[in-house]
Amino acid sequence: MTVDAHHHVWDLSVRDQDWIPEPSPLRRNFTVADLTREAHAAGVDRTVLVQTITVPEETPEFLELAAAHDLIAGVVGWTDLTRPDITDELSRLRALPGGHHLKGIRHQVQGEPDPEWLLRPDVHRGLAAVAAAGLVYDLVVLPHQLPACTKAAAALPQLTFVLDHLGKPSIASGALEPWAAGLHALADLPNTVAKLSGLVSEADPDSLTVDDLRPYTDTALEAFGPDRLMFGSDWPVCTATVTYGAVIDIARRLTPEAEHTQLFETTAVRVYDL
């Protein structure tokens, strides 16, 4: 079995994706039917559908999609972690049609001006509720926010934190530090996991080579090991740079074949309880 642990879908007739620039090849609808064709051609059996924007309507819609499509084995949704009734809200989401597919929560922390947003008391309370609900928390952050991620993970050992896109290192510039030090510090905590996802989007699209990505994937493998790393395509965002099939091929070429079962299946199945 091959698992794609990170992808999106959207329908611009339902709501805008205001983070997509004009013009962009991403400014069109990307549906589960589109993904299914790509996934089956690439040998992908299961996926995890991840939130795109911070609106409460999206998560119930994603749960319904997961209930209707066998390909989608899990959903990482969004809800306001700071709401006073966060425990009740997580219970409500899990009681919705397809609610058993809810595996995690995510917030666009990368867009928060406070680099220590994750350490706010109201956010800490919400993260504790996520843990109590048996869910994981996906981190979408920038390199300068990694220290706060480490502090949050240390303060909540009962919660599994999943770092999306390896924390978005500056691949286009070729810089490793201070990103690598921040990644290692986070990986030192046993309740942290990371995704080999989104890396092609951080590289220079006009000169991207596999070797451009290698220092970053090697650093991640050294820090987390294959039992705490999982592959994610970041489809359809990746398609602005490479095809779905190409992003999987790149990930396979960058990682030892002996570790592919863990990277492309067992880590995601374990962490997201697929």
N, C-alpha and C positions, 0 to 999 in steps of 0.2 A: 504494500500500500504506500502511496505517496500523498503527503499532506501539504497543502499550501496554507500556511498558518496566518496569512495576512493579505487580504484583498478587500476591495470596495465595490459597490455598485451605486449608480445614481440615475435619476430620471429628472431632467431639467424642467419637464412640464409639471412635475410635482412641486419642486422647489429649486431655487438657484443654489449652485455651489460657488459662493462668492469668493472663494480662495483661488479659483481658476482664472487666470488672466485672459484678457482679450488681445489678440486672437490666440487660440491654443487648440491643438488637436484633441485636447481633453474636453473641450466645450461641446459635448454631445452626450447622448444617453449611452450608458454602459449597463447592460442588463444581465440577469442571471443566465439567460439564454446565450448571450454573447460569451460569457465566461465558460459556460458548459462546453461549448464547441472548442474553445482554446484549451481548457483543462483536459478534456478527453483526448485531444490530439497529443498533448504532452504527457499523458499517462498519470494525471493527477486524479485521485479518487475522492479525497475529502478536502474541505476548505474551512477556514475561519473568516467570517465576514466581520469587518471592523468599521466602526462609526466614521463618518466624514465631517459632520458639522454638529454644533452644539444646540440642537433643538430636540425637545422631548418626544416629538412625533416619530423620529427616525427609528428609535430602538424597537417599538412595537411593530413597525413595518418590517424591520429586519427579522424579527422573530417569526412573523408570518411567512416570510420568504424561506426561512430555514425549515419551517414545518412543511412547506410545499415542495421543497427540492432536496433530494437525498444528498446532493453534492455538498451542501452547506451543513457541516456537522456542529458548528458552534458560532456564537455571536459575541462580539465584544461591543457593547453598547455604551450609551452615554446617559447619565443623569446628573443632576446638580448635587455634588457631594456635600455642599454646605447647607442643604435644606434641612430644617429641624426634624422632619419626618423621614429621613433617609432610610431608616430600617424598614419602615412600612412601604416606602416606595420600591425598594428592591424586592420585597415580598409581592407587591402588586405586579411588577414586571414579570416575575417568575410564574405568576398565576395566569398570565395572558396566553392566548393561543401560541404555541411554540415556545412558551416560556422556559421549558427545560433546556432549550438550546442556549440560554444566556449563560455564558462562561466567564465573562469579565466585564469591566467598566474601564472607560478611557475618557480623558479630558485633554483638550488641546493646550497642555501646559506650555508648549513652545511659544504660544501667543500671549502668555501672561507676563506683564512687565516686571512683576516681582520675581526675582530669581529664586526666592525661597517660598514661593506660593505653596508648595507641597508641605511646608512645615507650619503653616497657619493652624491654630487650634481647631477651627471649624472644618478645615480640610482633613486634619488628622482624625477627627471624629468620624467623618465620612468614610475615610479609608478603613478605619476599624470596623465600620458596619459592612463594608465590602468583604472583609475577611470573615466576619461572623456569618455572612450569607453563603460562605463557601465559594466565593468568586475570586478571581485574580484581578490585578490592576495593571493595565498596559500604560507604559510611560512613553509619551511622544514629547521629547524634549530636545533641546539644543545642547552642545557640549558644555557651555558655561553653567547649565542647570544640573549637570551630573552630581556635583557635591551635595546638592539638596536631595537628590534621589537617594544617595547613599545614606544620608541622615534619616530620611523617612523610612527606608527599608530597615535600618538598624533599630528605629523606634517601634516598628511593627513587625517583629519576627514571625508573627502568625499569618502574615499576608505575603503571597507570592507576587513580586513585581516583575513584569515582563517589559524589557527595554526594546521598544520598536526602533528599527532602522539603525541599530547600534548607536543611538544617540546622535545621529546625523553628523558624522565627522566631515571635515572640510577636505573632501577627496580632490576636488578641482584644484586646490592650492597645493596639495601634497603634504600638508601639515599633519603630523601625528600628535604632537603635544599642544596643549595640555589634555587633549581628548583621551589619549591612551592611558594616562595616569588616572583620569577620572573613571574610565571604564574598568581598570584593574581594581580600583577601590570599591566600586559597586560590586564587581564579581567576587570580591573577598567575602561577601555576605551570602550565606547558603540559600536564602529565600529570594534570590534574584536569578533571572533567566534573560536571554536576549535573542533577538531575531536577526538573522541574515536577510535583511529586507531593505528596500529603498536605497540601496547603495548606488545603483546606476544613476539615480536622480541627483546625487550629490557630486557626480563626476562631470567633467567637461564633455558635453554630448558630441562635440565636434572632433574629439580626439580620444574617445574612450577605448581603452584596451583592458583586457583581463588583468594585466600586470599593474594597472593603475589601482585596482581594488585589492590586490593581494596583501599589501601591508596591513590593511584594515581587517580583512578576514583572518589573517594569521594572528593579529593581536587579539581578536575576539576568541579564536580557538584556544590560544594560550591562556586567556583570562578565564573563560567559562568552561572550556572543554565541550565535547560534542553532546554530553548528556544534559547540558544546560543551554544549548543553542538549537534553534529551529529555523527552517527555511520559510520565507514568506515572499511572494512575488511582488507585493504592492501593486498588483494590477487594479485598475488600468493606468495608474500613474506611471508605471514603468514604460508604458507604450509610447510615451513622449520621447523615449530614448532608444529602447529596444523592444522586440516582440516578447510575448509571453513565453514562447518556447525558448527564446534566447536567454531570458533572465534565469530560467531554470538551468539551462546548459552552462551558463557562466558560474552559477553557484556550485554545480557539480565539478567543474574544472578547478575551482578555487579550493576545494576541500578534499581530503583523502577519501578514496573510495571505501575504505574499511569503516569509515564513520558515517557513511551516507544513510544507513538505516536509522541511526539516531537523529541525524540532522533533518531528514526528510520524512520521518514518521514518528518514532517512539517518544521523542521529547515533546512534540506537540500533543500527541495523544495523552501523555501523562499530565502535562501542565494544564491543559484545557479540558481534561476528562472527557475526551471525545468518544 
